[in-house]
């Protein structure tokens, strides 16, 4: 096994690595460090997050910096402030025993720019920066990168996905032509290829693993659920894994807040990370998460970029991302530094194709999971608690004086009664929640019972047989709702209920659906706790005037009286639809 000394790392830097517990180089470090120390070529490194990329470029930078020169000699650009802070912290740790010392300054948005200017004025050998803030400092003439010798683009694919193309162009124009450019990326989309062709000179390419693939240490599992059961299914997976330490990825900022609020309300140690938080709030959330006092972090792709937490057990895709490359970044947050991890995804039946696309992209097979029953969840929780009790270290000298009194107080209980009461004290709420928990798994055997032609969202036309009700949903066009989306959601939520569906009216912020009022309880229950396009759904009901079944003609007259009559009164009566979907 090779050591850091065999690939040219200096003794004072090795001393810092020993303190950090780094005993031998990772594959990406083995390939990258000698090239950066000995040659002058530009370099492209393709490797997943968690493979040791920071040390791969950071150790050579520290070794090549001349501490006597009080000017910036290396620049590391990062997509997010979290990654910027993490890289800066790592470089400080790697250089802790160098003499004289090497100063690394982090500059990023959301923090006090005056303090960052002062840090730069005191002298910086290495600048670690986000593109937006650095460009601001350059234009203020408070940052000078005209003499840098090494430029590192860390997680270049994420920087380009986040829209930093113009900032990168402006920053690179301020750097000397003689510099060496090092580009690290988890994936190699065409935008990254364009950067390499435009700004790099005959780069050497280092690839650890296959291009655009996920880490070998991550297990990929997906669960097929009905859309309105997505949150309940996620809760079961969380409850089945009492030691879960995870990031939950959502599509929108609002969804992160909604999911986090629901988790907190349900007693989970969770918090949301989104763009509306101030830097101080983000730092507080991340400090709690890195310190393990916060176990579930709910975030969007943008908010979570750059988060480096080495011992995450799970990554949860509450919704799959639109791009397979984003899935690679998400799943790469777990299974880091030689550890194993699990990437969990929740999909609806019509999203199966996304799993196939991601499998082809990352060259990994997904396992189809079965959502545990309430009984299985409770059994796992109880046995985990029993194992915790068995492993508790008993301080006999501290409690022996209290044992006689306690033993006397509990003498009327049998062994079984005592165990039952202790477990009930801890788990009564959990046991009550899962007492009559339904099966959330979609049964493959019932696929054939879907609507004619096998198409989801297929409706047959029938007149309504009962009093009409208008169901008002708090989602509309701004949430991406279309008639087809609404029909599919109704079909999935209502299953085999044979509910007649009438007119669907979609406004900017709301949607009204007409249906038989006899099924009011079924419809409200079906959508309880569900979300559509990332927004939690609430349903309110208006019934038609009268109190008896309403005919089509009579309903038109009633609607006319209360202001609901269509403008064209001579148009043909609209048709009614009946959901023919079945549970799947």
N, C-alpha and C positions, 0 to 999 in steps of 0.2 A: 504494500500500500504506500502510495507516494505521500510525502509531507509537503507543507508549504515551502520549506527550505529547498527541497529538490526542484521546485519550479521557480526559484529565484527570489523569494520574499525575504526581506531583510530581517535581522534578528530582533530589532526593537519592535517591528510590526508583528512578528511571530509571538512576542511576549504578550501583546494585546490580544491576539487571537487565542492564546492559551487561557487568558482570563475569561474570555467570552465562551470558552468551551469548544472552539473550532479546532479539531485535531487533524483533519485531512481535507483536501480540496474536493469540491463536488465536480461532476463531469464538466459543467460549463466553465468552472474556474480552471480546471486542468487544461482545457483547450484555449482559453482566452488570455489568462495572465501571462504566459511566456511570450505570446505574440505582442501584447501591449508593452511588455518590458523591453523586448529585444528589437522590435521592428518599428517601422514608421508608417505602416499601411493603415488605411481606414479599415474599419471592421464592422460587420453586421452579425449580431448574435441573436439567434432565434431559440428561445427557451421559455418555458412556462414560468409563471410567478411561483415563488417559493423554491427555486432551484439554486439560489445563491448568486443572482445577477449583480446585486449591489457590491458584494465583495469582488466579483469578477472584474468590474471596472474600477472599483474604489481602491483596492489595494495597490494596483499599479499607479493610479493617480497620486496617492500619498507618497509612494516611493520615488516618483519622478519629480515631485514638487520641490522647488528650491526655497526653503524657509527664509533665506536671506533676502529674497526679492519680495518686497511688500506690495505686490500687484497681483491681481487675479490671473492665475495660470491655468485654471481648469474651470469649466462651466458644465453643470449637470442640469438639464431641463427635464421637469417632471410634469405630468398632466394635472395633478391635484396637490393641494396644500398638505393633505395627509401624507402622501408619498414624499413630498418635498421635506417635510419634517422628519420622516423616518430615515430617508437617505442621509440627511444632515447629521442626525443622531448617530447613525452607523459610522459615518466617516470620522466623527469625533472619537468614537470608541476605538476605531482601528488605529488612530494616530495618537492615542493617549500617552505613549511612551517615547514619541519622537522628540528629539532635542536639536535645535530649538523647536518650539511648538508650531503646529500648523493650524491656522485659523480657517474654519469653514463658516460661512454666513448663509443662512436661509432667507430668501425673500419670496413672499407669497401674498396673495390677496386676502383680504379679510382681517389683516393685522395692521398695527400702527406703522404707517410708512415712514414717519419721522424716526422712529427707533431703528428701523432697518437701514435708513440712510446713515445714521450715526455708526451703526455696526460696519457698514462698508467704508466709511471714512477712517475708522480705526485700522483698516487694513485687512484684506481678505485674500488668502491664497486660493481658496476654492469657493465658488458661488454655486449654491443649489437653489433653483428658482422655478416658479411657474411662469409660463410665457407672458401672460397678461401683466403681471406686476413687474417683471424684469423689463419689458418694453416701456412701461411707464417710467421706470427709473432711468433707462437709457435716454429717453426723450427729455427728462429733467436734467440730464448730464450728471446724475448721481451714481451711475454705474458705468464702468469703463471695461469693455471686454475686447478691446482692440489688440491686446497682446496675449490672449489665451493660447495655450499650446494644445489643449485637448478639449473637445466638445463631446458631451455624451447626451444622446437623446434617449431617455429612459422611458420604456413603454410607449414607443413612438406611435403605435397603432391607436392607442387610446387617446393620445394628444390630437391626432387627426380626426378621430371620431367625434371628439368634443369640439371641433371647429376651430382649432388653433393654427390652421394653415397660414393665414395672413400674418399672424404674430411670428410664426417660425421664420417665414420669409424675411420679415423685417429684422429679426434678431440675427439671423445668419448673415445678413448683409453687413452687419457691424463687426463680424469676426474676421480675423486675418485669413488669407488664402492658404497660408502655410500650415494651418492647424491640422491636427488629426481629428477625424470625426468617427465616433463610435455610436452605433445605433443598436439598441436592444428592443426587441419586440416579441410578444407571445405569438402573434400571427403575422402574416405577410400579405396584407391586402394590396391592391394596386396603388393606393395612395402612398403607402410606405415604399413600394418599389419606385414610385415617381420621385420621392425625396432622395432615395439612395442614388438614383441616376442623375439628379440635378446637383446634389451637393457633395457627393463622395467621389473619390478618385480610386478606381480599381479596388473596391473593398474586398477583403477576404470574408467569406461567409462561414460562420460556425453554427451548426444546427445540433441541438441536443434533443434527441427524439425525432419524430417525424414533424414536418411542417404542419402548423395549424391543428395539432392534436392536443388532447387533454393529458394531464399528468397520469402516470401509471398507478399512482397510489390512491386514486379516487374511484369509488364504486358509484355507478350511475343507476338510479332507480326512478321509475315513474309510476304514478298512480292515476288511474282513470276514474274520474268522479263527475257527477252532475255539477254544473256550475254553481248552484246554490249550496252545494255541500263542500265546497272547496275549503272554507275556513274550518268547518267541523273536522274535515279529514286531516288538515294540518295540525289541529289540536291533538288528535289521536296519535299522530306520529311523534309529536313533542312529548306527550304523556308516556308513550311507549319507550322513550329514551330519556330517563330522568336526569342523566348527566349531559344532555344536549347543550352545546355551546356553538351558536350558529348565527349566520347572517341570513335574513329572510329578504329575498329580492322581489320588489314590486315594480310595476310599470310606471306609476305616476306618483307625484309628491302627495296628492290627496290620499291615494291608496295606502301609502306608508303610514300616514297619520291615522287613518281609520283602523288599519290592522293593529298598529301599536296600541291605540286606545282600547280596542277590544281585548287584546292580550292582557293589558294591565288590569282592565276591569275583571277579567277572568282569573286574576291572581298570578300571572306570569311576570317574571323579572325582565321586562322588555322596554325598549325605547326606540323612537324613530330618529333617523338621520336624514335630513333633507335640506334643500337650499335656503329655506326661510330662517334657519338657525344662524345666530351670530357666530363669529369665530370662537368666542368664549364659551358659548353653549355647545358647539361642536367639540371643542377640546374637552369639555366636561363629560360629554357623552362618551367620547373615545377613551378617556382616562378610566371611566367606570368599566367600559367594555374590555379594554386591555387588562384591567386589574381583576377581571372575572367576577366583579360584583354585579355586572349586567350580563345576562346569559343570552338574550335574544336581541339582536340589532336588526331593525326593519329599515331597509334603505332602497333607493333607486340605484340603477347602474352608475349614474353620474356621481351620486353622493358617496358610493362605496369604492370608487376607483382610487387606488393608492393605499387602501387599508391593508396593513400588513400585520396580521395576527397569526402566529405560527401554529397554535394548537386548537384551531376550530375543528369541531367534530363533524359538523354538517354545514352544507349550503342548501338553502331551501328556495326553490323557484316557485313562488306563489303563482306567478304567471311566467311562461316561457318568454324569453326575449325574441324580438323579431329577427335578429341576426345570429347566426350560429357562432360567429366570432365572440359575441357578447356572452354566449353560454360558456365558451372557453375561459373567458376572464372570470366569470362567476364561479365556476367549478374549481378554478385554480386557486381560490381563496382557502380551500381546505386541502388536506393531503400534502402539507408543506414540510420542508426540512426533514424528509424521510418518514414522516408520520402518514397514517392512513386517514381517509376521510370519506364522507358520503355526500353525494349531490342528489337531492330529492326534487322531483318535479311533479306538479299536479296539472293534469290536462283533462279537457273534456273529450268526449268521443270523436268530435270532428277536428281535434288537434293532433291526432295520431301521426299525421304526415310530418309534423314538425319534429317528432322524435326520430323519424327515419332520416330527415334532412340533417339533423345534428349528428346522428350516428355516422353518416357518410363523411361529414366534415371533420369530426374529431377522431374518426377511426376507432371508436369504442362502441361496444354493444351495451344497450340499456337492459336492465332487468325489470320486468313488470312486477310491481309489488302488490300485495293484498292489504287493504286497510284493515287493521286489527279490529276485532269486536270489542265492545265495552268490557266484557269479561276478561279478555286477554290483556287489555290495558291495566285493569285493576290488579290482576295477578302479577304482572311485571312490576308495578309500583310497590305492591306489598312485599314481594320477594326481595326487591332492591332495598327496601327499608329494613327487612330482616337481616340482610347481609351487612348493612351498615351497623345494626345493633351488635351483630356477632364480632365486628371488627373494632368496636369501641374499646379504647384502653381505659380500664377501670382504675381510678385513683383510690385504692382501698384505704390508705391512711387518711384520706379526706372525708370519706363517707361512712367509715365503719362505726363512728359514734352515733350516726343517725339510723343505721340499719335496724336495730331492735324496735324502735318506735314505728318505723315504716312497716316492718314485718308484722307487727301487732295490728296495725291499722288495716292491712290487706289480708289478714288471716282468714276472713270469712269468704274469700274468693278462691275458687279452684284454679288450677294451672291454666285450663282452657279459658275460663272466664277472664282471668287476668290478661292473657294474650289478646283475647277478643276486645277487651276494653282499651288496651294500649293502642291497638291498631285502629279501632274506631275513633279514638281521640285524634289521630293523625289523618285519617282517611274518610271520615264520614261524608264530607263534601264531595270527594271524588266518587265514592261509591254511590251516592245519591244521583250524581250527574249521569253516571253510566248505567243506572239500574235498568232502564228500558231503552237503551241506546239502539237505534236501528242499524241495520247493515248498510254501509255506505258504498260497498263495492258494486260496480256495474257488472251484471251477469252477462257474459259473452253468449251464453246459450239462447238469450232472448233477442239477439240481433235480428233474427229473421222475422220477429214480430213487429218490426218497425213499419212505417208507412209504406204503401205500395211503391215499388221501384227502389226501395232501400234508401230513399233520400230523406234526410232529416229535415224537419221544417215543412213537410208536405201536409197540406190541409185540404179537406173535402168540404164542399159547400152545402150547408143545410140551414134552414131557417131556425131561429132560436125558439126554444120551447120553455118559456118562463119569463119572469120579470127581468128586465135589462138592468144591469149595473155598469157604471163607468168606473174603471179602476185607474187611479191617477198614480203614475210613477214619477219619482223625482229625478229622472234622467231624460235627456233629450238630444237634439242634434249636436250640441257642443260636446257631448260625451261619446259621440260616434254612433249613436243609435239610428238605425234605418229600419224600415218595415221588415226587411229580411232578417236583420239582427233580432228584432223584437219577436218575430214569429219563431225563430230558432230557440230563443230563450224561453218563450212560453211553452213550446213543444217539449223542450228538455225538462223544464221545471214541473209541468203538469203531467207528463208521461201518459198513462193510460186512462186518464180521468174522463175522456170523452166530453170535454167542455167545449161548448160552441163559442167561437171567437168572432166578434163583429168588426166594426171599424177600428182602425188604429190611427190615432192622430198624434203626430210627433211635432212638438214645438222646440224652441231653442233649449229650454231648460226642463221640459217635462214631456211626458207621453201619456195619452189617455187611451185605454183599451176598453171596448165594450164587450161584455160577456154575460152569461146567465148568472143572475144574482144568487141562485141557490148554491153556487160553488164559491161564495165569498170566503168562507173559512179555508177551503182548499187552496185558493189562489194566494191569500195572505200568508198562509203557513208555508207554501211552496217557496215563496220569495223571502221568507224571514231569514235574516243574516246572510243573504246572498249578495253578490256584487256582479255588475255588468260593466264590462270594459274598465274594470278597476274602481268603480264607484259603488259604495254600498247602497242598496235599494230600500226605499220605504214605499209603502202602498197605502193609499187612502181610497175610500169607496163612496160613490154617490149612486143611489138607486133611482130608477125612473119613477115619475109620479104615479100615483095610484096605489096599488097594493096587490094587484092581481096580475096574471100573465099579460104581457103587453104585445099586441100584434104589431106587425111591421107598419101598417098604415096608422094605427093608433099612436105608435111611438113617434111617427113623423109629426102628428098633430101636437103631441105633448112637447116635443123638442121645439116646435115652432113657437108654442106659447112661452117657453122659458128662454127663448133666444138661441136655440141650438139648430134651427132649421138651416139647411144649406142654401146658398145664394141662388142656385139654379133649381127652382122647385119642380121643374118639369123633367129633371133627370130620372133615369131608371132607378128603381129601388136597388140599393146596394145588396150584394150577396153576403151571406154569412158563412163562416168557416168553422169546421169542427176539427180539433186536434186528433190525429190518428196515431200519434206516437205512443210507444209502449216503453216501460222501464227497460233500460239496457245496462 
